[in-house]
Amino acid sequence: MIFVIDDDEIMAECVAKACGEKEVKIFSDAIAAMRALDQGLPEMIFMDVMLTGPDGFSFLNETMSYVDTMKIPVVIISAVDFGKVNLGDYGVVGILKKETMKPEDIKDYVERYC
């Protein structure tokens, strides 16, 4: 199972579709995604950091505080330019820019981590 966390419904649906045959759960906010972790852990997470309500970094801080969730690979999908910032301590394995990413980019991460 893959979590997609993005308050842009169209973007979330596009990411989910690019995940192929994998089961995907879409969340429009960090709180709903955190609650869903109690029902089962995803193999990986695609998420935006600029969310309505608590932002993506709040979600990442929370997941990093638990042994069972801290190892979930996370790919950030954002319009924010992170430059050379290292987000590996948050479990981030990649950053995709919303403006330039392609469905193949999503597929590559799914194949690598699921």
C-alpha atoms as a printed R data frame, in Angstrom:
    type eleno elety resid chain resno      x      y       z
1   ATOM     1    CA   MET     A     1  0.000  0.000   0.000
2   ATOM     2    CA   ILE     A     2  1.157  3.536  -0.803
3   ATOM     3    CA   PHE     A     3  0.030  6.763   0.857
4   ATOM     4    CA   VAL     A     4 -0.373  9.891  -1.251
5   ATOM     5    CA   ILE     A     5 -0.729 13.041   0.841
6   ATOM     6    CA   ASP     A     6 -1.628 16.153  -1.135
7   ATOM     7    CA   ASP     A     7 -4.382 18.749  -0.788
8   ATOM     8    CA   ASP     A     8 -4.427 19.155  -4.575
9   ATOM     9    CA   GLU     A     9 -6.964 16.473  -5.510
10  ATOM    10    CA   ILE     A    10 -5.973 16.356  -9.178
11  ATOM    11    CA   MET     A    11 -2.275 15.967  -8.359
12  ATOM    12    CA   ALA     A    12 -3.048 13.246  -5.808
13  ATOM    13    CA   GLU     A    13 -5.111 11.310  -8.363
14  ATOM    14    CA   CYS     A    14 -2.338 11.602 -10.974
15  ATOM    15    CA   VAL     A    15  0.266 10.298  -8.524
16  ATOM    16    CA   ALA     A    16 -2.038  7.433  -7.508
17  ATOM    17    CA   LYS     A    17 -2.591  6.481 -11.136
18  ATOM    18    CA   ALA     A    18  1.164  6.501 -11.788
19  ATOM    19    CA   CYS     A    19  1.615  3.962  -8.959
20  ATOM    20    CA   GLY     A    20  0.223  1.303 -11.289
21  ATOM    21    CA   GLU     A    21 -1.350 -1.753  -9.703
22  ATOM    22    CA   LYS     A    22 -0.341 -0.853  -6.148
23  ATOM    23    CA   GLU     A    23 -3.081 -0.144  -3.617
24  ATOM    24    CA   VAL     A    24 -3.072  3.605  -2.916
25  ATOM    25    CA   LYS     A    25 -4.744  5.615  -0.178
26  ATOM    26    CA   ILE     A    26 -5.099  9.340  -0.786
27  ATOM    27    CA   PHE     A    27 -5.190 11.903   2.024
28  ATOM    28    CA   SER     A    28 -5.747 15.628   1.686
29  ATOM    29    CA   ASP     A    29 -4.145 16.487   5.032
30  ATOM    30    CA   ALA     A    30 -1.470 15.271   7.428
31  ATOM    31    CA   ILE     A    31 -3.869 14.545  10.288
32  ATOM    32    CA   ALA     A    32 -5.930 12.052   8.277
33  ATOM    33    CA   ALA     A    33 -2.732 10.340   7.106
34  ATOM    34    CA   MET     A    34 -1.424 10.096  10.686
35  ATOM    35    CA   ARG     A    35 -4.675  8.512  11.843
36  ATOM    36    CA   ALA     A    36 -4.526  5.994   8.998
37  ATOM    37    CA   LEU     A    37 -1.099  4.802  10.137
38  ATOM    38    CA   ASP     A    38 -2.884  3.092  13.040
39  ATOM    39    CA   GLN     A    39 -4.720  0.841  10.551
40  ATOM    40    CA   GLY     A    40 -1.600 -0.243   8.696
41  ATOM    41    CA   LEU     A    41  1.761  1.026   7.533
42  ATOM    42    CA   PRO     A    42  2.345  1.897   3.898
43  ATOM    43    CA   GLU     A    43  5.309  0.620   1.913
44  ATOM    44    CA   MET     A    44  6.079  4.214   0.946
45  ATOM    45    CA   ILE     A    45  4.652  7.737   0.983
46  ATOM    46    CA   PHE     A    46  4.406 10.404  -1.711
47  ATOM    47    CA   MET     A    47  3.587 13.769  -0.171
48  ATOM    48    CA   ASP     A    48  3.452 17.499  -0.637
49  ATOM    49    CA   VAL     A    49  4.843 19.600   2.197
50  ATOM    50    CA   MET     A    50  2.590 22.620   1.702
51  ATOM    51    CA   LEU     A    51 -0.649 21.207   3.072
52  ATOM    52    CA   THR     A    52 -3.773 22.717   4.546
53  ATOM    53    CA   GLY     A    53 -3.517 22.443   8.332
54  ATOM    54    CA   PRO     A    54 -0.324 20.896   9.703
55  ATOM    55    CA   ASP     A    55  2.285 20.925   6.950
56  ATOM    56    CA   GLY     A    56  4.225 17.977   5.603
57  ATOM    57    CA   PHE     A    57  7.148 18.637   7.921
58  ATOM    58    CA   SER     A    58  4.856 18.234  10.918
59  ATOM    59    CA   PHE     A    59  3.853 14.853   9.503
60  ATOM    60    CA   LEU     A    60  7.503 13.893   8.927
61  ATOM    61    CA   ASN     A    61  8.489 14.963  12.446
62  ATOM    62    CA   GLU     A    62  5.720 12.802  13.855
63  ATOM    63    CA   THR     A    63  6.630  9.734  11.796
64  ATOM    64    CA   MET     A    64 10.299 10.101  12.731
65  ATOM    65    CA   SER     A    65  9.404  9.773  16.407
66  ATOM    66    CA   TYR     A    66  8.224  6.143  16.112
67  ATOM    67    CA   VAL     A    67 10.419  3.151  15.313
68  ATOM    68    CA   ASP     A    68  7.789  1.461  13.141
69  ATOM    69    CA   THR     A    69  7.144  4.516  10.926
70  ATOM    70    CA   MET     A    70 10.604  6.061  10.740
71  ATOM    71    CA   LYS     A    71 11.774  3.592   8.092
72  ATOM    72    CA   ILE     A    72  8.981  4.289   5.583
73  ATOM    73    CA   PRO     A    73 10.530  5.817   2.440
74  ATOM    74    CA   VAL     A    74  9.089  9.232   1.604
75  ATOM    75    CA   VAL     A    75  9.144 11.078  -1.713
76  ATOM    76    CA   ILE     A    76  8.295 14.750  -1.520
77  ATOM    77    CA   ILE     A    77  6.339 16.171  -4.446
78  ATOM    78    CA   SER     A    78  6.370 19.943  -4.218
79  ATOM    79    CA   ALA     A    79  6.622 23.250  -6.014
80  ATOM    80    CA   VAL     A    80  9.085 24.340  -3.312
81  ATOM    81    CA   ASP     A    81 12.722 24.349  -4.397
82  ATOM    82    CA   PHE     A    82 14.718 22.587  -1.695
83  ATOM    83    CA   GLY     A    83 18.045 23.127  -3.436
84  ATOM    84    CA   LYS     A    84 20.672 20.907  -1.848
85  ATOM    85    CA   VAL     A    85 18.885 20.510   1.476
86  ATOM    86    CA   ASN     A    86 19.391 17.009   2.886
87  ATOM    87    CA   LEU     A    87 16.070 15.632   4.093
88  ATOM    88    CA   GLY     A    88 17.341 12.076   4.560
89  ATOM    89    CA   ASP     A    89 16.956 12.381   8.333
90  ATOM    90    CA   TYR     A    90 13.193 12.589   7.713
91  ATOM    91    CA   GLY     A    91 13.150  9.379   5.674
92  ATOM    92    CA   VAL     A    92 13.003 11.359   2.428
93  ATOM    93    CA   VAL     A    93 14.470  9.295  -0.400
94  ATOM    94    CA   GLY     A    94 13.649 11.748  -3.178
95  ATOM    95    CA   ILE     A    95 12.178 15.082  -4.150
96  ATOM    96    CA   LEU     A    96 10.130 15.630  -7.286
97  ATOM    97    CA   LYS     A    97  9.205 19.090  -8.548
98  ATOM    98    CA   LYS     A    98  5.521 19.357  -9.418
99  ATOM    99    CA   GLU     A    99  6.286 21.451 -12.482
100 ATOM   100    CA   THR     A   100  8.678 18.989 -14.114
101 ATOM   101    CA   MET     A   101  7.899 15.505 -12.788
102 ATOM   102    CA   LYS     A   102  6.590 12.775 -15.066
103 ATOM   103    CA   PRO     A   103  4.558  9.624 -14.335
104 ATOM   104    CA   GLU     A   104  7.729  7.606 -15.011
105 ATOM   105    CA   ASP     A   105  9.379  9.322 -12.037
106 ATOM   106    CA   ILE     A   106  6.652  7.990  -9.739
107 ATOM   107    CA   LYS     A   107  6.902  4.523 -11.299
108 ATOM   108    CA   ASP     A   108 10.669  4.482 -10.755
109 ATOM   109    CA   TYR     A   109 10.268  5.151  -7.020
110 ATOM   110    CA   VAL     A   110  7.490  2.559  -6.713
111 ATOM   111    CA   GLU     A   111  9.661 -0.067  -8.393
112 ATOM   112    CA   ARG     A   112 12.611  0.810  -6.191
113 ATOM   113    CA   TYR     A   113 10.855  0.860  -2.805
114 ATOM   114    CA   CYS     A   114  7.795 -1.390  -3.076
